[in-house]
Amino acid sequence: MFEFNYAEGATIFTSWGIWFIVFASLFIFNEFSRRQKWAGFFSFVILPIVLTTIWFTVLKDVTYTDWFHLAKVYSATAGCIGFWCIRHLEKKDKTTGKVIWRLADKKIALCFPPLILAINILEAVARDIQVGSTYWMTNSGAIEGEVVGVMGGAWNYMNAAAGLLNIITITGWFGIVIRRETQKDKSKDMLWPDMLWFWIIAYDAWNFVYTYNCIPTHSWYAGLALLIAPTLCAFTLGKGAWLQHRAQTLAVWCMFAQTFPSFQDTGKFVVKSTYNPTIYTILAVLALGINIAVFIYMLYKMKKTKRNPYKGELYTDLDKFKEVKMMS
């Protein structure tokens, strides 16, 4: 499935140790940027402005300039900025100090998180289809953003279908709430009670297969490490705020990859795909199967509860939903 670059001097540490460093760095950065209002502003407003200047001047000949990588970094960053605004923009009465207006109370604002998520998934679906149609059963050779190349096949179309199902199964569009501040946690995380563990697992399966299909030399880091970090946070320290964690870790990873593209593309840190059609097919079938299962479960809950999953929340009777809702 993976081919480590031992010929370039890689060792067990560089193959696995660097993966854990990447994973831990993403987890820690997310904790830093979510805990304080100023830290989020610095991470997703100030830092991207500074780095953009560097990318298009000093690093213009080495950084990624293809549409997909640029769309990914800026859409992820835009999502983080939007989420920061939903969490923190409010107006208080000057006399009493009581909050009299919050962006988080505006339904139109609550459409932004699911919309940016759907667009992000759709970008990857388009890329899967592009790779499948352009490089059907052949290795592309070096292309922009993938120095070793990609190989298209039926797996691209299966995973594109999984991605579309993942969009369809986004529920509770207007159910986002803000985590109340406590003595231990003043993060004001953006909670999404209806986005439960089974949808997150389905997303992770689809997205990992996307990275393996379309950016195989990046999937060891941008696939596994980048997906596990926000998922672990959502299941432990930052329950209910998976989308916020995902956007923040994705944005910082994209900024890192734009700034240091050689980390994944050359030298001993490169981890390649084996380009085995059987492995491609098995992974795509698994991702599609998981997303079909979530879709069927959504239909079952719709029929049973008579609820509209896009106008309201669908999984209100589940314990995990109640656990997250109680934190708001």
C-alpha positions as CSV (number, residue, x, y, z in Angstrom):
1,M,0.0,0.0,0.0
2,F,2.8,2.4,1.0
3,E,6.4,2.4,-0.2
4,F,8.8,4.2,2.1
5,N,11.9,5.9,0.7
6,Y,14.6,3.8,2.3
7,A,16.9,4.3,-0.7
8,E,17.2,8.0,0.2
9,G,18.3,7.2,3.7
10,A,14.9,6.8,5.4
11,T,14.8,4.8,8.7
12,I,12.0,3.6,10.9
13,F,12.2,7.0,12.6
14,T,11.8,9.0,9.5
15,S,9.0,6.7,8.2
16,W,7.0,6.5,11.4
17,G,8.6,9.1,13.8
18,I,8.0,12.0,11.5
19,W,4.4,10.9,11.0
20,F,3.8,11.1,14.7
21,I,5.6,14.5,14.8
22,V,3.2,15.8,12.1
23,F,0.2,14.3,13.8
24,A,1.2,15.8,17.2
25,S,2.0,19.2,15.7
26,L,-1.4,19.3,14.0
27,F,-3.2,18.4,17.3
28,I,-1.2,20.9,19.3
29,F,-1.7,23.7,16.8
30,N,-5.4,23.1,16.8
31,E,-5.5,23.3,20.6
32,F,-3.5,26.6,20.4
33,S,-5.7,28.2,17.8
34,R,-9.0,27.2,19.3
35,R,-8.4,28.1,23.0
36,Q,-7.9,31.8,22.6
37,K,-9.7,34.4,20.4
38,W,-6.4,36.2,19.5
39,A,-4.7,32.9,18.7
40,G,-7.4,32.0,16.1
41,F,-7.1,35.5,14.5
42,F,-3.4,35.3,14.3
43,S,-3.4,31.7,12.8
44,F,-6.0,32.3,10.1
45,V,-5.8,36.0,9.3
46,I,-2.3,37.4,10.0
47,L,-0.3,34.2,9.2
48,P,-2.0,33.5,5.8
49,I,-1.5,37.1,4.7
50,V,2.2,36.9,5.5
51,L,2.6,33.5,3.9
52,T,0.7,34.5,0.7
53,T,3.2,37.3,0.2
54,I,6.1,34.9,0.5
55,W,4.5,32.3,-1.8
56,F,4.0,34.7,-4.7
57,T,7.4,36.4,-4.3
58,V,10.3,34.5,-2.7
59,L,8.8,31.0,-3.2
60,K,7.0,31.6,-6.5
61,D,9.2,29.1,-8.4
62,V,8.9,26.2,-5.9
63,T,5.4,26.4,-4.3
64,Y,2.3,24.8,-5.7
65,T,0.4,27.0,-8.2
66,D,-2.1,24.5,-9.6
67,W,-5.8,25.4,-9.1
68,F,-6.5,22.6,-6.7
69,H,-3.8,23.3,-4.1
70,L,-4.6,27.1,-4.2
71,A,-8.3,26.4,-3.9
72,K,-7.7,24.1,-1.0
73,V,-5.5,26.4,1.0
74,Y,-7.7,29.4,0.6
75,S,-11.1,27.6,1.0
76,A,-9.8,26.0,4.2
77,T,-8.5,29.3,5.5
78,A,-11.8,31.1,4.5
79,G,-13.7,28.4,6.5
80,C,-11.5,29.0,9.6
81,I,-12.1,32.8,9.3
82,G,-15.9,32.3,9.0
83,F,-16.0,29.9,11.9
84,W,-13.9,32.3,14.0
85,C,-16.5,35.0,13.2
86,I,-19.4,32.8,14.2
87,R,-17.7,31.9,17.5
88,H,-16.6,35.4,18.5
89,L,-18.5,38.2,16.8
90,E,-20.9,39.7,19.3
91,K,-22.1,43.0,20.7
92,K,-22.5,43.7,24.4
93,D,-24.5,46.3,26.2
94,K,-22.1,49.0,27.5
95,T,-23.9,49.3,30.7
96,T,-24.7,45.8,31.8
97,G,-22.1,43.9,29.7
98,K,-24.9,41.5,28.6
99,V,-24.6,40.1,25.0
100,I,-27.4,41.8,22.9
101,W,-26.3,40.5,19.5
102,R,-24.4,37.4,18.2
103,L,-23.5,36.3,14.7
104,A,-24.1,32.7,15.9
105,D,-27.8,33.5,16.4
106,K,-28.3,34.4,12.7
107,K,-29.6,31.5,10.7
108,I,-28.0,32.8,7.5
109,A,-24.6,32.6,9.2
110,L,-25.2,29.0,10.3
111,C,-25.5,28.0,6.6
112,F,-21.8,28.9,6.0
113,P,-20.2,26.0,7.8
114,P,-22.1,23.2,6.0
115,L,-21.8,25.2,2.7
116,I,-18.0,25.5,2.9
117,L,-17.8,21.9,3.9
118,A,-19.8,20.8,0.9
119,I,-17.8,23.0,-1.4
120,N,-14.6,21.5,0.0
121,I,-15.8,18.0,-0.6
122,L,-17.0,18.9,-4.1
123,E,-13.6,20.2,-5.0
124,A,-12.1,16.8,-4.2
125,V,-14.8,15.0,-6.0
126,A,-14.0,17.0,-9.1
127,R,-10.4,16.2,-8.8
128,D,-11.1,12.4,-8.4
129,I,-13.2,12.5,-11.6
130,Q,-10.5,14.5,-13.4
131,V,-7.8,12.0,-12.5
132,G,-9.9,9.0,-13.4
133,S,-10.8,10.4,-16.8
134,T,-7.4,11.8,-17.7
135,Y,-5.2,8.9,-16.5
136,W,-7.4,5.9,-16.9
137,M,-5.2,2.8,-16.1
138,T,-2.0,4.6,-16.7
139,N,0.6,6.4,-14.5
140,S,0.6,10.1,-15.3
141,G,4.2,10.6,-14.5
142,A,5.2,13.8,-12.7
143,I,2.4,16.4,-12.7
144,E,2.0,19.6,-10.8
145,G,1.3,18.8,-7.2
146,E,2.3,15.1,-7.5
147,V,5.9,14.5,-8.5
148,V,5.6,10.7,-8.6
149,G,2.3,10.7,-10.5
150,V,-1.3,9.4,-10.2
151,M,-3.0,6.4,-11.8
152,G,-6.7,6.6,-12.7
153,G,-9.3,3.9,-12.7
154,A,-12.8,2.9,-11.6
155,W,-11.7,3.6,-8.1
156,N,-11.8,7.4,-8.8
157,Y,-15.4,7.2,-9.8
158,M,-16.4,5.0,-6.9
159,N,-14.8,7.4,-4.5
160,A,-16.4,10.4,-6.2
161,A,-19.7,8.8,-5.6
162,A,-18.8,8.3,-2.0
163,G,-18.0,12.0,-1.8
164,L,-21.3,13.0,-3.2
165,L,-23.1,10.8,-0.7
166,N,-21.0,12.4,2.0
167,I,-22.4,15.8,1.0
168,I,-26.0,14.5,0.9
169,T,-25.7,13.1,4.4
170,I,-24.7,16.4,5.9
171,T,-27.6,17.1,8.3
172,G,-28.7,19.7,10.8
173,W,-27.6,22.7,8.7
174,F,-29.1,25.2,11.2
175,G,-28.3,23.3,14.4
176,I,-24.8,24.7,15.0
177,V,-24.4,26.2,18.5
178,I,-21.5,27.7,20.5
179,R,-19.9,25.9,23.4
180,R,-20.6,27.7,26.7
181,E,-17.5,29.0,28.6
182,T,-16.6,27.1,31.7
183,Q,-13.8,27.3,34.2
184,K,-11.8,24.6,32.3
185,D,-12.7,25.5,28.7
186,K,-13.2,29.0,27.3
187,S,-12.7,28.0,23.7
188,K,-16.3,28.9,22.5
189,D,-16.0,26.0,20.1
190,M,-18.5,25.8,17.2
191,L,-20.5,22.7,18.1
192,W,-22.5,20.7,15.5
193,P,-24.6,18.2,17.5
194,D,-26.1,16.5,14.4
195,M,-22.6,15.7,13.0
196,L,-22.0,12.5,14.8
197,W,-19.3,9.8,14.8
198,F,-20.6,7.7,12.0
199,W,-20.7,10.6,9.5
200,I,-17.1,11.6,10.6
201,I,-15.9,8.1,10.0
202,A,-17.5,8.1,6.6
203,Y,-15.9,11.4,5.8
204,D,-12.5,10.1,6.9
205,A,-12.8,7.0,4.8
206,W,-13.8,8.9,1.7
207,N,-11.1,11.6,2.2
208,F,-8.3,9.2,2.8
209,V,-9.1,7.3,-0.4
210,Y,-9.3,10.7,-2.2
211,T,-5.7,11.5,-1.0
212,Y,-4.5,8.0,-1.9
213,N,-6.1,8.3,-5.4
214,C,-5.1,11.9,-6.2
215,I,-2.1,12.9,-4.1
216,P,-0.5,9.5,-3.3
217,T,2.8,10.8,-2.1
218,H,0.9,13.1,0.3
219,S,-1.6,10.5,1.7
220,W,0.7,9.2,4.5
221,Y,0.7,12.7,6.0
222,A,-2.2,14.6,4.4
223,G,-4.4,11.5,4.5
224,L,-3.8,9.6,7.7
225,A,-2.2,12.2,10.1
226,L,-4.3,15.1,8.9
227,L,-7.6,13.1,9.3
228,I,-6.8,11.4,12.6
229,A,-5.7,14.6,14.4
230,P,-9.1,16.4,14.2
231,T,-11.1,13.2,14.7
232,L,-9.2,12.4,17.9
233,C,-9.8,15.9,19.1
234,A,-13.5,15.7,18.3
235,F,-13.8,12.5,20.3
236,T,-11.8,13.7,23.3
237,L,-10.9,17.3,24.2
238,G,-13.1,19.1,21.7
239,K,-16.2,17.0,21.5
240,G,-18.8,18.1,19.0
241,A,-16.6,20.5,17.1
242,W,-15.1,18.2,14.5
243,L,-15.7,20.6,11.5
244,Q,-13.9,23.4,13.3
245,H,-11.0,21.1,14.1
246,R,-10.9,19.7,10.6
247,A,-10.8,23.2,9.0
248,Q,-8.1,24.4,11.3
249,T,-5.8,21.4,10.9
250,L,-6.4,21.4,7.1
251,A,-5.6,25.1,6.8
252,V,-2.4,24.9,8.7
253,W,-1.3,21.8,6.9
254,C,-2.0,23.4,3.5
255,M,0.0,26.5,4.6
256,F,2.8,24.2,5.6
257,A,2.7,22.3,2.3
258,Q,2.6,25.5,0.3
259,T,5.7,26.8,2.1
260,F,7.7,23.5,2.2
261,P,6.5,21.5,-0.8
262,S,9.7,19.5,-0.9
263,F,8.8,17.9,2.5
264,Q,6.4,15.5,0.7
265,D,7.9,15.5,-2.8
266,T,11.6,14.8,-2.4
267,G,14.1,13.1,-0.1
268,K,13.7,10.6,2.6
269,F,10.3,11.9,3.9
270,V,8.5,10.9,0.7
271,V,6.1,8.0,1.1
272,K,4.9,6.6,-2.2
273,S,1.9,4.6,-3.3
274,T,2.5,1.0,-4.6
275,Y,0.1,1.9,-7.5
276,N,-1.6,-1.5,-7.0
277,P,-5.1,-1.6,-8.7
278,T,-6.3,-4.2,-6.3
279,I,-5.5,-1.9,-3.3
280,Y,-7.1,1.1,-5.0
281,T,-10.3,-0.9,-5.7
282,I,-10.6,-2.3,-2.2
283,L,-10.1,1.1,-0.5
284,A,-12.7,2.7,-2.9
285,V,-15.2,-0.1,-2.3
286,L,-14.8,0.4,1.5
287,A,-15.2,4.1,1.4
288,L,-18.3,3.8,-0.9
289,G,-19.8,1.1,1.3
290,I,-19.4,3.1,4.5
291,N,-21.0,6.2,2.9
292,I,-23.9,4.1,1.5
293,A,-24.5,2.7,5.0
294,V,-24.6,6.2,6.5
295,F,-27.0,7.3,3.7
296,I,-29.3,4.4,4.3
297,Y,-29.3,5.1,8.0
298,M,-30.2,8.8,7.3
299,L,-33.1,7.6,5.2
300,Y,-34.2,5.3,7.9
301,K,-34.1,8.1,10.6
302,M,-36.0,10.4,8.2
303,K,-38.7,7.9,7.7
304,K,-38.9,7.0,11.4
305,T,-38.9,10.5,12.8
306,K,-40.6,12.4,9.9
307,R,-37.9,15.1,10.2
308,N,-36.3,17.1,7.4
309,P,-32.5,16.6,7.8
310,Y,-31.7,19.9,6.1
311,K,-34.2,22.2,7.8
312,G,-33.8,20.7,11.3
313,E,-31.8,18.2,13.3
314,L,-32.2,14.5,12.6
315,Y,-30.4,12.6,15.3
316,T,-31.9,14.3,18.4
317,D,-32.8,11.1,20.1
318,L,-29.2,9.7,20.1
319,D,-27.2,10.0,23.3
320,K,-24.1,11.5,21.6
321,F,-26.3,14.2,20.1
322,K,-27.7,15.0,23.6
323,E,-24.1,15.0,25.1
324,V,-22.9,17.7,22.7
325,K,-26.1,19.7,22.9
326,M,-25.8,20.0,26.7
327,M,-22.4,21.7,26.3
328,S,-24.0,24.7,24.6
